[in-house]
Amino acid sequence: MDNKIKMALINSDKNNIWHPFTQMADWLNDDPGKPLIIDRAKGSYLYDVDGKKYLDGVSSLWVTLLGHRNPGIDKVVKKQIDKVSHTTFLGLTHKPAIDLSEKLLKILPDNLKKIFYSDDGSTAVEVALKMAYQHWQFKNEKRNFFLSLKNAYHGDTIGAVSVSSVDLFQSRFRSLLFKSYFAMSPYCYRCIYRKKEIKFPATAENFKDHNMQMNCRGQCIKEVESILAENNKKIAAAVIEPLNQAASGMIIIPKGYLKEYANLCKQYGIPLICDEVATGFGRTGKMFAVEHEDVKPDFICLSKGITGGYMPLAVTATTNEIYNAFLGKYEEFKTFFHGHSYTANPLACAAANAVLDTLKQNKILQKLQSKIKHLEKELTSLSKHNRVGNIRHCGVMVGIEIVEDKKTGKPYNSKLKIGAKICADLRKHGIIIRNLGNTLVLFLHLTMTNRETSKIISAIKIELDNL
């Protein structure tokens, strides 16, 4: 692109646009020619207006499940445009949404029987929270609290923020939020009780072979049980990101924790909401994260990869028990009064149908297993680096925590912006990833090749050597 035209675009951006999760003072004062202007994409790569290509190591914020410009999805979406691009879902229906609901219910846990459509991950969670809260009202029970975990992130709408516990995203809005209980996060690397991961259930037998401080007996899950035991009659639902607290730095939950969390919810009669916005559709190596521990929640929230990054779409799946609570006569006003203008958008539903068809027909998850093993091998090598404190990964989701001192785990001062610096320098290698503080985040396409994965890890090693 002609440099004059390029600079005009950059100046227009800086004059007119407010970017998300961006300190705009830094953006405005950055090198005038530095912002990347993406022009096109193909497969695992993004191309800027100058024709330079970059490996998309975060699936464009975790959404491009099968890479960019997937031929099957392209074809289906173009075909749908020739029929209808949008129609309201209030009082009407359409085939793409009907087909998608059937396909989803065949692969979701078999206790989930109803599909509610919305727009994105935040709204999928918001829907689940409101459904859970309202269904207790129909049982003449006042339950105004929710249970969540510290380090949880469930979205940016007020309800989703209320059950989140990332101070950066929550503190400014605290007076607007409803009350939630937050149990200790199962963040083993930074746990005050131990550094060694443990197995669950949290019994003495499961701890005896682990090197840890003597006062640790699964304190994180014990806090869950304590909160439920004391407050279960006040709690409308419990929320969890199964296996991975992604937005807090890819905090991978220890094996067995999810199952015990679900069992405690069942024991105390608390509906369980599993937020699979990040983990759904193969990111963990299975279609859904709950499959790893045979958990059957009362709600599953889905978005991000559901359309392969083509259109905004979200799903809240729930049980007949929840659904039936809302059935009644018109004058009883038991309707779930919640909806969005773009609910079940036909283009988005068509794209999602194409994603599910591609996953099945091309045996994507079966092929993914060897890719996960290759990734694990690369990460094992990277973990030996003296600036890598901890590597956490589940499927194709990775968090690489960079530290100043490997032995003590001492983190870099946040003022140094080490994570951001590494990500910026990786662009010289044709790599785009993002950081969460001092944690480098990889969120790979299911279709990424082993060679592409190795290229990302090799570039990270080079930049770590330069620290």
N, C-alpha and C positions, 0 to 999 in steps of 0.2 A: 504494500500500500504506500502511496505517496506520503512522505513524512508530514507534509503540511495538512493533509486530510486527517492523518492519524492524530496529530496534535490538536486539531480542531475537535475531534471526538473526545479526546481526553479532557480538554478544557470544558467542553459541554457537560461531561459527566461530573466533573468537580464543581461546576456551577449549579447544577440542577438536581443531583441525585444524592440521597442519603442511603448508604449501604448498611446492611444488617451486620450486627456483631462486629462493627468496625469503629475504631476511634477516628472520627472524621478529621480531626486536627492532624493526625499522622498521615491520613490519606491525602489531604490537601497539600501538605508540606513535603510529601515524598518526591523523589526524583520525577520531574515532569514527564519523562518518557517511560517510566517504569510500569504503570498499570498495564496488565495484559488485556488486550481486546480480543476475545475469542470470536473467530469467524466461522468455523465449521468443526466437525468432528467425524471420526470414523473408528470403529472398533474400540480399542483401549486408549485412543489418542484424541487430544484436543489440538486444534491448529489456530494460531493467532493470525492477525491480519497481515503479518509479514511472511506467513507461510511456515513458521517454525512450529514443530510439533512437540507436544508434551504428553508423557504418560499420565493418565488421570488416575492417580493412586488413591483417591478417596471417592471414586464413583460419583463425582460431582455432588458432594454432600450426601453420599450413601444411597443415591436413588437409581443410577444407571446400572441396573442389575446385570444386564446382558451386553454391556458395552453400548457404544453410540451407533445410531443408524442401523439397528438390527433389521435385516431385510424383511423378516417375517412380520415384525411389528409395524415397520414402515408401510407395508402392503395393506395390512388390515386397517390402519388408521386412515390411509388415503381412500380406501374403499368406503369407510364409514362417512367420510366428509361428503361423499356424493349422495348419501342418504339423508342424514340429519346430524348436525354438529351439536345441537343442544335442544333439549325440551325440559320443562319443569318435571319434577318427579312428584309433585303434589297433585294427587288425583289422576295421574297418568303413569304409565310404565312403558318399558321398551325392551326389546330382545337382548341387547348387549348386557343390560343389568340383570335380566332374568338368567341368562346363560352363565354370567359370572357368579351369581349366588349359588347356582347348582354346582359349579366346579369347585368353589371354595368349600362348601359344606361336605364335599366328598373327601377333601384332604385335611380339613380341620379336625380337632378332637371330636369324637362322635356325640358328645353331650351338647355341643353347640348346634343350634337348630335354626337360628334366625340371623339375617344379615341387615345391618343398618348402615347406609352409605353417608359419608360426609366428605370433607375436602383434604385434610392433611393430618399429620400425627397428633397435633394438639387437639384438633376437634374430635378425633377418634377417642382420645382419652376423656375429653370433656363430656362426650356422649355417654361413655360408660359410667362416669361419676354421677351424672344426673339421673341416669336410669337406676343405678343402685340406690341413690338417695330417695328417689321418688317411690320405688317399689316398697321401701319400708313404710312410707306414709300410708300406702294402701293396706298395710298390715297393722295400722294404728300404732306404729312405733316411731318415736322421734330419735333419729340417729344423725347427729350433726358432725361427726368426726370421721376421718379416714386414717388408715395406717399406711405409712410408706417407709422408705429407708433414707438415711443420710447419704449424701452424694447422688440422690436420685434426680433424674431430669425427665420430665414427661411432657414438655412443651411450653409455649409462651403465652397461651391464653390464661385468664385469671384462675380458672379451676385447675388447669394443668400445673400452673406455677404453685398453687396451694399445696399440691402433693409432691412438689419438687423440693430439693434441699441443696441446691447449689447457690451459695450466698451471692455470687456475682449476678445471678439472674433473678434473685428473690428479694434481696434486702430492701431495695428501693420501693417495693410494692407491698411490704409486709402488712401495712394497715388496711389494705384492700382484700387480703386473703382470708379464707375460712381456715379454721384450726385443723391441724393434722398432728398425729403422733408420728415421730420419726425414730426408728430403731437404728442401732449401730450398723454402719455399712460393713459388709464382709470384704474389706479391702486389706488383704493379708499383708502386702508389702509394707504398708504404713500402719499396721495394727499396733496399738499400744501394748498388747498382750503377747504378741509373738511375731515371728517372721516366717514361720514354716506353715505352708498350707496344710489343712486338715481335712478329714473326711467327715461327712455327716451321715446318719444322725449323730448328734453331739453326745456320745456316750463315752465313758472312760475307756472302753475297749478300743474305740477308734482313735484314741489319742496316745496310747501307750508306746507306739512305735515311732512317734514324732519327737524331734528335738524342739522343745519350746519352753517358754517360761512356765513355771509350775502353776501359776494362777490362771492359765488359760484353759477353759473347758467349754469352748464354743460360746463365748460371751455374746457374740453378735446374734446368734439365734435365740439365746436365752433372753435377750432384751425383747425380741419379738413375742416370745411366750409370756413374759412378764406384763407387757402392755396389753396383750389380748386377755390375759386372765383378769386383769384389774378393770379393763374398760370395754369389754366386748359388747356390752349392751348399749354403748354409745357409738360404736363404729359401724358405719354404713358399708364399707368395703375396705379391703387391703389391696394395695397396688405394688407391683414389682416389675422391673425389667428383667425378664428371665435370662440368666447366664451372664449378662453383660450390662454394666452401668456405663453405657457407651460415652455419653457426653461429659462424664467426669474423668475421662482419660482411659477408656477401655478397661474398666475394673471388672475383671472376670471373676464371677462368683464361684466359690469352691464347689466341687462335685458333691451333690447330695443336699446342698443348702436349699435349692429351689423346692425339692420334694418335701423337705421338712417344713418349710414355710407354708406350702400348700396344705400339708397335713394339719398344721396348727390352725389354719383358717377353717378347715373342715371341722376340726374338733370343737371350735368355739362358734361355729355357725356364721362365719363371716364370708360374704361373697369375695372371690378372688379375681382381680383384674390383672391380666398379663399384658404388658405393653410391649408388643413385638414389632413396633414401628421400625426399629433398627435391625432386629434379629430375624424377622420373617423372610420367607422365600429363599431359604438355602444358605443364608449368610453364616450359619453355625455349622454347616455340613449336613444338616437335616432340614426338611421343609420349614419346620417351626422349632424354636428353641425348646418349647415344652415337651417335645417328643423325646428329648435326651433323658428325661426323668419321668416319663409317662404321667405328666401332670395334666389334669383336665380342669381348667379354670372356668369361672362363670362368665367371664368376658375375655376376648382377645381383641386387641387393638392393632390394626394393620395400616400401613401407608408406605411411604418411600418407594421401595422396590416393586410395589404392586403393579405399577404401569411401566416399569423399566425406565422411569425418568421422563416419560413422554408427556404426561398430563398429571395435574393434581387429582388425587383420589384417596379416600380413606374408608376403612371398614371397621365397624364395631360388631363383632359376632357375639351372640349371647344364647342363653338357654331358653327352653320353653317356659320354665318356671318364672323367669324374669319377664318374658314377653306376655305370659298369661295374666300377670298382675295388672297389666294395662288394659285388659279387655273389659268392656262394660257398655252400658247404654250411652247414647250421645249426650244426654243431659247430666250424666255423672262426671263428665269432663275428665275421664281417666286417660285420655289421649296423651301421648308423649309429645308435648308441644316444643318441638325442636326440629330445625331443618335449615338447609342452606340453599342459596340460589342455584348453585352448581351441583347439588346432590345428584349422584349417579349420572354425571355427564356422559352421554353416549360415546363420545370420542375416548374418554378416559376408560370407560368400561370395555370398549373394544380393544384398547391397548392392553388392559389387564388380561383379557381373554387370550390375547396373542402371547403374552408372557407365560401364562400357565400352559398353553399348548406347546410353546417352545421348550419349556422346562421338561415336559413329559416326553414329547416326540424326539428331542435331541439327547435325552438321558443326561441332562446337564448335571444333576446331583451325583449320579454315578461317576461321571468323568471328573467331578470336582475332588473326589477323595484323594486321588494321586497328586493333585495340585496342592491340596492342603498339606500332604506329607512333604512335598518339596518346599513349601513355605516354612514348615517347621524346621527343616534342615538348615535353611538359610538363617532363620531366627536363632537357632542354637549357636551358629557361628558368630552372629552379631552380638549375642549375649555376653561373650567373653571380652568385649571392648571395655576399656577402663572408664568410659563415660556412660556406659549403660548400666543403670541400677537395677532395672526390672523390665522384663518383656512379658506382656500379657497377651494371650491370643486365644481366640475361639473361632474355628473355621477360617474365614478370610478377613476377620476383624482383628486388628493388632494395635496395641499401645506399647510404645517404646519410651520408657521413662528415663530421661537424661539427668545425670547427677554430677555434682562437682567432685564427690568422693564416693567411689564404689563401695569401699569397705563399710563406711558408716551410713551410706544412703543420703548423705547431706545434699539437699537440692541446691541448684543455682538460685541466686537472688533473682526475684521476678523482674527487677529493674533492668537486668541484662537482656531480657527477652530472648533467651537462648533458643527456645523452641521456634519462635518466629524467625530468628536469624537463620537457623538451619533450613527451614522451609523456603525462605527467600533464596538462599544459596543453591538449593536443589534445582531451582529453575534453570541454572546454568547447565545442568546435566539433562535438561528436558524432562524434569520430574515435577509434578504438582501433588503435594500432600498438604495437610494442615496440621497444626499443633493445638493441643489443649494445654496451655501453660508450658511446662517443660516436658510434656509427653507428646511424642510424634505419633500421629494416627495414620494407619493404613486401613483402607476399606476397599478391598479389591473387587473388580468385576468377577462374576463367576466364570466368565469366558477368558479371563486374562491368562496368557501363556506363562509357562515356567521361565522362559527367557526374559519376559517382561518383568516378572516378579524379581528375578535375580538382578536385573538392572537397577531396580529401585533400592534393593538392599545394598548393592555395591556402592551406589551413589551416597547413601546414608553413611556408610563406613568412611568414605573419603571425607565427608564434611565433619564427621566426628573427630577424625584425625587432625583436622584443621582448627579444632577448638583450643 
